[in-house]
Amino acid sequence: MFLKSILAAALAASVGTAALAEDVLDKVKAAGVLTVGTETAFAPFDFIDAGEHVGLNVDLFDEIGKELGVKIEWVTLPWDGVLPGLESGKFDMVAGPATITQARMERYRFSSPVAEATVALLKQAGDDSVTEPDQISGMAVGSGKATAQLAQLQEYAATLPSPPSEIKEYVSFNEAYADLAAGRIVAVANSYPNIAYVAQQRPETFALVEPPFGVKTYFGFPGRKDPEYKTLMDAIDAAILKMKADGRLGEMQKKWFGVTFDTPDQVTEAAF
């Protein structure tokens, strides 16, 4: 009887712990804080301007915080540490955002898409050696380390008769842009929205190479697939879809990209 009582108590404790772990949304609301991991070198989604953290993600999560009734607490680190940080529990979700790919969908639950992520190239202004994407053959190019943009650049390069002489991987896109401005590489591959923003902000230094290349993809916010995170991710989706329906999401896209995107409510099967 004593052993049965001990086992029953242990079982009750484990069930109670599991029940608490399954309700991350309640935990977030009880604390009044949603912790969000991101990098701050991915303009115009997340970047530092005059010492202030700004971008579409900042505006969007401010609205998500209002919908959930909580404050947003940002945790910043290099991009290659963001997804491992999510998995280790350093924060509740990621604002990256990240390109929604099949491999990532197997590991993470993505929010409703917030923008398109088609890949394009950025070059130096006035550089006539690269007027189309396929002209990077034999040239040194770069992209962000551990990004879907890098993966698509590598796949595209493999289809060219002559591959680029080098594909450099950068911890942040700001480093890639600095190398491009200095002439150490001839092009940077990033998402079309990011590239268009940089070219628009610094026309004396950079120019857009058109058309974009690669498959049509979308940006979403990664969260954990664990059952205890379902309530939180459901609430995030509901907030984003509400902003999409009432026009707030479109206004943010117009503000930061100069255009709006026709995105699906959910991506159930990624393009690659």
C-alpha positions in Angstrom: 0.0 0.0 0.0 2.9 2.3 0.8 4.6 1.7 -2.5 1.2 2.2 -4.3 0.8 5.5 -2.6 4.3 6.6 -3.6 3.7 5.6 -7.2 0.3 7.3 -7.3 1.8 10.5 -5.9 4.6 10.4 -8.5 2.1 9.8 -11.3 0.0 12.6 -10.1 3.0 14.9 -10.0 4.1 14.0 -13.5 0.6 14.5 -14.9 0.4 17.8 -13.2 3.8 18.9 -14.6 2.8 17.7 -18.1 -0.5 19.7 -17.8 1.4 22.8 -16.9 4.0 22.3 -19.7 1.2 21.9 -22.3 -0.1 25.4 -21.8 2.6 27.7 -22.9 0.1 30.4 -23.9 -1.2 30.5 -20.3 2.3 30.7 -19.1 3.1 33.7 -21.4 -0.1 35.5 -20.4 0.5 34.9 -16.7 4.0 36.4 -17.1 2.6 39.2 -19.3 5.6 38.7 -21.6 6.3 36.9 -24.9 10.0 36.4 -25.4 11.0 36.5 -29.1 14.4 35.6 -30.5 15.8 37.4 -33.6 18.8 38.8 -35.3 19.0 42.6 -35.9 20.9 42.5 -39.3 18.1 41.6 -41.7 16.6 44.9 -42.9 13.8 45.7 -43.3 12.5 42.9 -41.1 14.9 43.5 -38.1 17.7 46.0 -37.9 19.2 48.8 -35.8 18.6 52.4 -37.0 20.2 55.2 -35.0 20.5 52.8 -32.0 16.9 51.7 -32.1 15.6 48.2 -33.0 13.1 48.7 -35.9 11.6 46.9 -38.8 8.5 45.0 -39.9 9.0 42.4 -37.3 9.0 45.0 -34.5 5.8 46.6 -35.7 4.1 43.2 -36.3 5.0 41.8 -32.9 3.9 45.0 -31.2 0.4 44.3 -32.7 0.6 40.6 -31.8 1.5 41.6 -28.2 -1.7 43.8 -28.2 -3.8 41.0 -29.5 -2.4 38.6 -26.8 -2.4 41.2 -24.1 1.3 40.9 -23.3 4.5 42.8 -23.8 7.3 41.7 -26.2 10.7 41.0 -24.9 13.4 40.7 -27.6 16.4 38.4 -27.4 19.0 39.2 -30.1 21.8 37.0 -31.4 23.4 36.0 -34.7 21.1 34.2 -37.1 22.9 30.9 -36.9 22.1 30.8 -33.2 18.4 31.8 -33.4 16.9 28.4 -34.2 19.1 26.5 -31.8 18.1 29.1 -29.2 14.4 28.3 -29.9 15.1 24.6 -29.4 16.9 25.1 -26.2 14.1 27.2 -24.7 15.9 30.6 -24.6 12.7 32.2 -26.0 9.1 31.4 -26.8 9.4 31.8 -30.6 11.4 33.3 -33.4 10.7 36.5 -35.3 13.6 35.9 -37.8 11.7 35.5 -40.0 12.7 32.3 -41.9 11.9 31.0 -45.3 9.3 28.2 -45.0 11.0 25.1 -46.4 9.9 21.4 -46.2 12.9 20.5 -44.1 12.2 23.3 -41.6 8.5 22.4 -41.5 9.4 18.9 -40.3 11.3 20.4 -37.4 9.3 23.6 -36.6 5.8 24.9 -36.7 5.6 28.0 -38.8 3.2 30.9 -38.4 0.9 32.2 -41.2 3.2 33.8 -43.8 4.0 37.5 -43.4 5.8 38.2 -46.8 7.1 36.6 -49.9 10.7 35.2 -49.9 11.6 34.8 -53.6 15.4 35.2 -54.0 17.1 38.0 -55.9 20.6 39.5 -56.3 22.1 42.8 -55.2 25.1 44.3 -57.1 27.1 47.4 -57.0 25.5 50.4 -58.6 26.8 51.0 -62.1 28.3 47.5 -62.4 27.4 46.3 -65.9 29.1 42.9 -65.5 26.1 41.5 -63.8 22.8 42.5 -65.4 21.1 39.1 -65.1 21.4 36.4 -62.5 23.2 33.9 -64.7 26.1 36.3 -65.2 27.6 35.4 -61.8 29.4 32.5 -63.5 33.1 32.7 -62.5 32.4 35.5 -60.0 32.6 35.6 -56.2 29.2 36.0 -54.6 27.8 35.7 -51.1 24.7 35.1 -48.9 23.8 34.6 -45.3 25.1 31.6 -43.5 22.5 28.9 -42.7 19.8 30.7 -44.7 17.4 29.4 -47.3 18.7 32.2 -49.6 22.1 30.6 -49.5 20.7 27.2 -50.3 18.8 28.5 -53.3 21.9 30.4 -54.5 23.9 27.2 -54.3 21.2 25.2 -56.1 21.0 27.9 -58.8 24.8 28.1 -59.2 24.9 24.3 -59.8 22.6 24.8 -62.9 25.0 27.3 -64.6 27.4 26.2 -67.3 30.2 27.7 -65.2 29.7 28.1 -61.4 30.7 31.1 -59.4 34.3 31.2 -58.4 33.3 31.4 -54.7 30.1 31.4 -52.7 30.9 33.2 -49.4 28.8 32.6 -46.3 28.3 35.5 -43.9 27.1 35.5 -40.3 25.0 38.7 -41.2 23.9 40.2 -44.4 25.3 43.5 -43.3 28.8 41.9 -43.6 27.9 40.6 -47.1 26.7 44.1 -48.2 30.0 45.6 -46.8 32.0 43.2 -48.9 29.8 44.0 -51.9 30.4 47.7 -51.5 34.1 47.1 -51.2 34.2 45.0 -54.4 35.3 41.8 -52.7 32.2 40.0 -54.2 30.0 41.0 -57.2 26.6 40.1 -55.8 24.7 39.1 -52.7 21.7 36.7 -52.8 18.9 37.6 -50.4 15.1 37.6 -50.5 13.5 40.0 -53.0 11.9 42.2 -50.3 15.2 42.6 -48.5 17.2 43.3 -51.7 14.6 45.8 -53.0 14.7 47.6 -49.6 18.5 47.9 -49.6 18.7 49.1 -53.2 16.0 51.7 -52.5 17.8 52.9 -49.4 21.3 53.1 -50.9 20.8 53.7 -54.7 24.3 55.4 -54.9 25.9 52.1 -53.7 23.7 49.2 -54.7 21.3 48.1 -57.5 18.8 45.3 -57.9 19.5 42.5 -60.4 16.3 41.3 -62.1 14.5 39.0 -62.5 14.5 37.2 -59.2 15.4 33.5 -59.4 14.5 30.3 -57.6 11.1 29.1 -56.5 8.4 31.2 -55.0 8.6 30.9 -51.2 7.3 32.7 -48.1 8.5 34.0 -44.8 7.0 32.9 -41.6 7.9 32.9 -37.9 9.2 29.6 -36.5 7.9 28.1 -33.3 8.2 24.7 -31.6 6.1 21.8 -32.7 5.9 20.4 -29.1 2.3 19.9 -28.0 2.6 22.4 -25.2 3.3 25.2 -27.7 0.2 24.6 -29.8 -1.9 27.1 -27.9 0.7 29.8 -28.4 1.2 29.2 -32.1 -2.6 29.0 -32.6 -2.9 32.4 -31.0 -0.1 33.9 -33.1 -1.7 32.6 -36.3 -5.1 34.1 -35.2 -3.4 37.5 -34.6 -1.6 37.5 -37.9 -4.8 36.4 -39.9 -6.8 39.1 -38.1 -4.2 41.8 -39.1 -4.3 40.4 -42.7 -8.1 40.7 -42.8 -8.3 44.2 -41.4 -5.4 45.6 -43.5 -2.8 46.1 -40.8 -0.4 43.5 -42.3 -0.7 45.1 -45.7 0.0 48.5 -44.3 3.2 47.2 -42.6 4.3 45.5 -45.8 3.8 48.8 -47.8 5.7 50.7 -45.2 8.7 48.5 -45.1 8.9 47.0 -48.6 7.0 49.6 -50.7 4.8 46.8 -52.0 2.2 44.3 -50.6 2.3 40.5 -51.0 -0.5 38.0 -51.8 0.4 35.3 -49.2 -1.6 32.2 -48.3 -3.1 31.9 -44.9 -0.9 28.8 -44.3 1.8 26.9 -46.1 0.9 23.2 -45.9 3.5 22.1 -48.5 6.7 24.1 -49.1 8.1 24.5 -52.6 11.4 22.9 -51.7 
